[in-house]
Amino acid sequence: MFKMSKKAFWVPYDESGVYPTVTKAHQAISRYCDENGDKYSFIGDDEVVINDKLYEIYRGYESGSRGNYGIKCREK
């Protein structure tokens, strides 16, 4: 069956004018998870497991943000 909607969320990223490196993305996701009491582990540069769910890490432009960069986790 085709899954219509996948869960995704934007991670707070303070340096929105600078493209987020892998290291900066991992730091932001770690901080987000620690603040929310979530358990996490990084599988690779662009994958993270948060609370037993696998997410793809997107680093790039935030849509509708007038050119600001962001970090988004999207359930795989």
SESEKE-42980 format. One line per field, with one value per atom (N, C-alpha, C, O): atom name; x, y, z. Coordinates in Angstrom, 2 decimals, m for minus. Example, Ala and Ser with C-alpha at 12.3 -4.5 7.8 and 13.67 -1.06 7.14 Angstrom:
BEGIN
atom (N / CA / C / O / N / CA / C / O)
u (13.19 / 12.30 / 13.20 / 14.24 / 12.85 / 13.67 / 12.90 / 13.41)
v (m5.69 / m4.50 / m3.30 / m3.32 / m2.25 / m1.06 / 0.03 / 1.14)
w (7.80 / 7.80 / 7.80 / 8.46 / 7.08 / 7.14 / 7.87 / 8.04)
END
This chain:
BEGIN
atom (N / CA / C / O / N / CA / C / O / N / CA / C / O / N / CA / C / O / N / CA / C / O / N / CA / C / O / N / CA / C / O / N / CA / C / O / N / CA / C / O / N / CA / C / O / N / CA / C / O / N / CA / C / O / N / CA / C / O / N / CA / C / O / N / CA / C / O / N / CA / C / O / N / CA / C / O / N / CA / C / O / N / CA / C / O / N / CA / C / O / N / CA / C / O / N / CA / C / O / N / CA / C / O / N / CA / C / O / N / CA / C / O / N / CA / C / O / N / CA / C / O / N / CA / C / O / N / CA / C / O / N / CA / C / O / N / CA / C / O / N / CA / C / O / N / CA / C / O / N / CA / C / O / N / CA / C / O / N / CA / C / O / N / CA / C / O / N / CA / C / O / N / CA / C / O / N / CA / C / O / N / CA / C / O / N / CA / C / O / N / CA / C / O / N / CA / C / O / N / CA / C / O / N / CA / C / O / N / CA / C / O / N / CA / C / O / N / CA / C / O / N / CA / C / O / N / CA / C / O / N / CA / C / O / N / CA / C / O / N / CA / C / O / N / CA / C / O / N / CA / C / O / N / CA / C / O / N / CA / C / O / N / CA / C / O / N / CA / C / O / N / CA / C / O / N / CA / C / O / N / CA / C / O / N / CA / C / O / N / CA / C / O / N / CA / C / O / N / CA / C / O / N / CA / C / O / N / CA / C / O / N / CA / C / O / N / CA / C / O / N / CA / C / O / N / CA / C / O / N / CA / C / O / N / CA / C / O / N / CA / C / O)
u (0.83 / 0.00 / 0.88 / 1.90 / 0.50 / 1.25 / 1.04 / m0.10 / 2.13 / 2.05 / 1.96 / 2.92 / 0.81 / 0.56 / 1.36 / 1.86 / 1.48 / 2.17 / 3.23 / 3.00 / 4.40 / 5.49 / 5.69 / 5.53 / 6.03 / 6.25 / 7.60 / 8.60 / 7.58 / 8.80 / 8.74 / 7.65 / 9.90 / 9.95 / 11.25 / 12.29 / 11.18 / 12.35 / 13.02 / 12.36 / 14.34 / 15.14 / 15.61 / 16.07 / 15.49 / 15.97 / 17.45 / 18.28 / 17.74 / 19.11 / 19.36 / 18.77 / 20.23 / 20.45 / 21.19 / 20.96 / 22.05 / 22.87 / 22.22 / 22.83 / 21.01 / 20.23 / 20.84 / 20.45 / 21.79 / 22.44 / 23.62 / 24.19 / 23.99 / 25.14 / 24.67 / 23.91 / 25.12 / 24.74 / 25.17 / 26.34 / 24.28 / 24.64 / 25.48 / 25.07 / 26.67 / 27.53 / 26.97 / 26.03 / 27.53 / 27.09 / 27.28 / 26.40 / 28.41 / 28.71 / 27.69 / 27.19 / 27.40 / 26.44 / 25.04 / 24.29 / 24.68 / 23.36 / 23.27 / 22.25 / 24.31 / 24.30 / 24.23 / 23.53 / 24.94 / 24.90 / 23.51 / 23.01 / 22.87 / 21.53 / 20.51 / 19.65 / 20.61 / 19.69 / 19.92 / 18.96 / 21.17 / 21.50 / 20.91 / 20.31 / 21.09 / 20.56 / 19.03 / 18.44 / 18.39 / 16.93 / 16.44 / 15.50 / 17.06 / 16.65 / 16.89 / 16.05 / 18.03 / 18.32 / 17.29 / 16.83 / 16.93 / 15.95 / 14.56 / 13.79 / 14.24 / 12.91 / 12.88 / 11.84 / 14.02 / 14.08 / 13.98 / 13.54 / 14.37 / 14.33 / 15.66 / 16.71 / 15.60 / 16.83 / 17.13 / 16.22 / 18.41 / 18.81 / 20.15 / 20.95 / 20.39 / 21.72 / 21.83 / 20.88 / 23.01 / 23.26 / 23.75 / 24.69 / 23.08 / 23.42 / 24.49 / 25.34 / 24.44 / 25.40 / 25.33 / 24.76 / 25.90 / 25.89 / 24.49 / 24.19 / 23.62 / 22.29 / 21.16 / 20.06 / 21.42 / 20.38 / 20.52 / 21.63 / 19.38 / 19.36 / 18.16 / 17.10 / 18.33 / 17.23 / 16.83 / 17.64 / 15.57 / 15.04 / 13.85 / 12.88 / 13.95 / 12.88 / 12.47 / 11.29 / 13.46 / 13.27 / 12.66 / 12.17 / 12.67 / 12.20 / 13.36 / 14.10 / 13.50 / 14.58 / 14.17 / 13.08 / 15.04 / 14.80 / 15.94 / 17.11 / 15.59 / 16.56 / 16.80 / 15.85 / 18.06 / 18.40 / 18.55 / 19.38 / 17.75 / 17.83 / 18.51 / 18.10 / 19.54 / 20.23 / 20.13 / 20.72 / 19.41 / 19.26 / 18.31 / 18.07 / 17.76 / 16.86 / 15.54 / 14.96 / 15.08 / 13.75 / 12.77 / 12.95 / 11.77 / 10.81 / 10.05 / 9.62 / 9.90 / 9.19 / 9.97 / 9.39 / 11.27 / 12.05 / 12.94 / 13.78 / 12.76 / 13.54 / 15.04 / 15.85 / 15.40 / 16.79 / 17.52 / 18.75 / 16.82 / 17.47 / 17.65 / 16.83 / 18.75 / 19.01 / 18.37 / 18.09 / 18.13 / 17.54 / 17.91 / 18.56 / 17.47 / 17.71 / 16.35 / 15.61 / 16.05 / 14.76 / 14.98 / 15.81 / 14.24 / 14.26 / 12.95 / 11.87 / 13.07 / 11.89 / 11.91 / 12.89 / 10.81 / 10.70 / 10.84 / 10.26 / 11.64 / 11.86 / 10.88 / 10.91)
v (m1.18 / 0.00 / 1.25 / 1.29 / 2.23 / 3.48 / 4.34 / 4.62 / 4.74 / 5.57 / 7.03 / 7.59 / 7.66 / 9.02 / 10.09 / 11.02 / 9.96 / 11.01 / 10.43 / 9.50 / 11.01 / 10.63 / 11.78 / 12.95 / 11.44 / 12.47 / 13.14 / 12.50 / 14.45 / 15.23 / 16.42 / 16.90 / 16.90 / 18.08 / 18.84 / 18.25 / 20.15 / 21.00 / 21.10 / 21.27 / 21.00 / 21.12 / 22.57 / 23.13 / 23.18 / 24.57 / 24.68 / 23.91 / 25.64 / 25.86 / 27.36 / 28.11 / 27.81 / 29.23 / 29.96 / 31.15 / 29.26 / 29.90 / 29.74 / 29.18 / 30.24 / 29.99 / 30.59 / 30.22 / 31.51 / 32.09 / 31.28 / 31.59 / 30.22 / 29.38 / 27.95 / 27.40 / 27.36 / 25.98 / 25.05 / 25.10 / 24.22 / 23.33 / 22.14 / 21.36 / 22.04 / 20.90 / 19.68 / 19.79 / 18.53 / 17.30 / 17.45 / 17.07 / 17.99 / 18.16 / 19.09 / 18.79 / 20.21 / 21.17 / 20.57 / 20.82 / 19.79 / 19.14 / 18.14 / 18.09 / 17.34 / 16.37 / 17.07 / 16.60 / 18.18 / 18.93 / 19.48 / 19.41 / 20.03 / 20.60 / 19.51 / 19.72 / 18.37 / 17.26 / 16.71 / 16.41 / 16.59 / 16.12 / 17.05 / 16.60 / 18.35 / 19.35 / 19.27 / 19.31 / 19.16 / 19.05 / 17.83 / 17.92 / 16.69 / 15.45 / 15.51 / 15.06 / 16.05 / 16.18 / 17.06 / 16.74 / 18.17 / 19.09 / 18.47 / 18.82 / 17.54 / 16.93 / 15.54 / 14.89 / 15.10 / 13.80 / 12.62 / 11.54 / 12.80 / 11.73 / 10.99 / 11.59 / 9.68 / 8.92 / 8.89 / 8.81 / 8.96 / 9.05 / 8.40 / 8.25 / 8.01 / 7.54 / 7.78 / 7.60 / 8.21 / 8.51 / 7.25 / 6.60 / 6.92 / 5.74 / 6.08 / 5.25 / 7.29 / 7.77 / 9.28 / 9.91 / 9.86 / 11.32 / 11.88 / 12.96 / 11.16 / 11.68 / 10.79 / 10.80 / 10.02 / 9.20 / 9.20 / 9.16 / 9.24 / 9.21 / 8.39 / 8.44 / 7.65 / 6.93 / 7.72 / 7.93 / 8.16 / 8.90 / 8.11 / 7.86 / 7.72 / 6.93 / 5.73 / 5.49 / 5.00 / 3.76 / 3.96 / 3.00 / 5.19 / 5.45 / 6.03 / 6.89 / 5.54 / 5.98 / 7.24 / 7.30 / 8.26 / 9.52 / 9.83 / 9.54 / 10.43 / 10.96 / 12.43 / 13.15 / 12.85 / 14.23 / 15.05 / 14.73 / 16.10 / 17.02 / 18.30 / 18.89 / 18.71 / 19.97 / 20.83 / 20.49 / 21.92 / 22.77 / 23.91 / 24.29 / 24.44 / 25.59 / 25.20 / 24.15 / 26.07 / 25.93 / 26.56 / 27.71 / 25.83 / 26.38 / 27.54 / 27.46 / 28.62 / 29.79 / 30.65 / 31.53 / 30.43 / 31.17 / 32.25 / 32.82 / 32.52 / 33.56 / 33.27 / 34.16 / 32.04 / 31.68 / 31.24 / 31.09 / 31.02 / 30.54 / 29.03 / 28.30 / 28.58 / 27.15 / 26.55 / 27.25 / 25.25 / 24.58 / 23.10 / 22.60 / 22.43 / 21.00 / 20.34 / 20.74 / 19.34 / 18.67 / 17.17 / 16.59 / 16.55 / 15.10 / 14.56 / 14.99 / 13.61 / 13.03 / 11.52 / 10.85 / 11.00 / 9.56 / 8.78 / 9.13 / 7.70 / 6.84 / 5.69 / 4.86)
w (0.00 / 0.00 / 0.00 / 0.69 / m0.75 / m0.85 / 0.39 / 0.78 / 1.00 / 2.20 / 1.77 / 1.24 / 2.00 / 1.51 / 2.25 / 1.63 / 3.55 / 4.28 / 5.19 / 5.96 / 5.08 / 5.96 / 6.94 / 6.58 / 8.14 / 9.15 / 8.91 / 8.61 / 9.05 / 8.89 / 9.83 / 10.17 / 10.24 / 11.09 / 10.84 / 10.51 / 11.01 / 10.89 / 12.25 / 13.27 / 12.25 / 13.47 / 13.57 / 12.58 / 14.75 / 14.89 / 14.52 / 14.99 / 13.66 / 13.17 / 13.20 / 12.42 / 14.10 / 14.35 / 13.23 / 13.01 / 12.52 / 11.48 / 10.11 / 9.20 / 9.96 / 8.74 / 7.48 / 6.37 / 7.62 / 6.46 / 5.95 / 4.90 / 6.69 / 6.35 / 6.11 / 6.91 / 5.00 / 4.69 / 5.82 / 6.22 / 6.34 / 7.45 / 6.99 / 6.14 / 7.56 / 7.29 / 8.00 / 8.79 / 7.72 / 8.39 / 9.90 / 10.68 / 10.31 / 11.73 / 12.39 / 13.47 / 11.75 / 12.31 / 12.36 / 13.31 / 11.36 / 11.35 / 12.50 / 13.19 / 12.69 / 13.78 / 15.14 / 16.04 / 15.29 / 16.55 / 16.81 / 17.93 / 15.79 / 15.94 / 16.28 / 17.13 / 15.62 / 15.89 / 17.30 / 18.01 / 17.70 / 19.06 / 20.10 / 21.08 / 19.90 / 20.84 / 20.90 / 21.98 / 19.73 / 19.66 / 20.42 / 21.21 / 20.19 / 20.85 / 22.35 / 23.13 / 22.77 / 24.20 / 24.90 / 26.00 / 24.26 / 24.84 / 24.96 / 25.85 / 24.05 / 24.03 / 24.67 / 24.69 / 25.19 / 25.85 / 24.91 / 25.32 / 23.66 / 22.67 / 22.64 / 22.83 / 22.39 / 22.20 / 20.70 / 19.88 / 20.37 / 18.96 / 18.74 / 19.66 / 17.51 / 17.08 / 15.59 / 14.83 / 15.18 / 13.77 / 13.07 / 13.52 / 11.96 / 11.17 / 10.14 / 9.82 / 9.64 / 8.64 / 8.61 / 9.50 / 7.57 / 7.44 / 7.30 / 7.82 / 6.60 / 6.31 / 6.81 / 6.24 / 7.87 / 8.47 / 9.99 / 10.53 / 10.67 / 12.12 / 12.58 / 11.95 / 13.66 / 14.28 / 15.52 / 16.42 / 15.56 / 16.71 / 17.24 / 16.52 / 18.50 / 19.13 / 18.27 / 18.05 / 17.80 / 17.03 / 15.65 / 15.06 / 15.12 / 13.76 / 12.95 / 13.42 / 11.73 / 10.85 / 10.10 / 9.52 / 10.12 / 9.44 / 8.49 / 8.76 / 7.37 / 6.42 / 6.81 / 7.12 / 6.80 / 7.16 / 5.88 / 5.02 / 5.77 / 4.63 / 5.11 / 6.11 / 4.39 / 4.69 / 3.44 / 2.41 / 3.52 / 2.35 / 2.61 / 3.76 / 1.53 / 1.65 / 2.31 / 2.02 / 3.19 / 3.76 / 2.78 / 2.38 / 2.40 / 1.46 / 2.10 / 3.25 / 1.34 / 1.83 / 2.79 / 3.44 / 2.91 / 3.90 / 3.30 / 3.99 / 2.03 / 1.34 / 1.36 / 1.60 / 1.10 / 0.93 / 2.17 / 2.14 / 3.28 / 4.49 / 4.44 / 3.88 / 5.04 / 5.11 / 6.35 / 7.32 / 6.30 / 7.43 / 7.43 / 6.51 / 8.48 / 8.65 / 8.89 / 9.79 / 8.09 / 8.20 / 8.32 / 7.62 / 9.22 / 9.36 / 8.79 / 9.18 / 7.87 / 7.22 / 7.40 / 7.09 / 7.91 / 8.17 / 6.87 / 5.85 / 6.94 / 5.76 / 5.77 / 4.86)
END
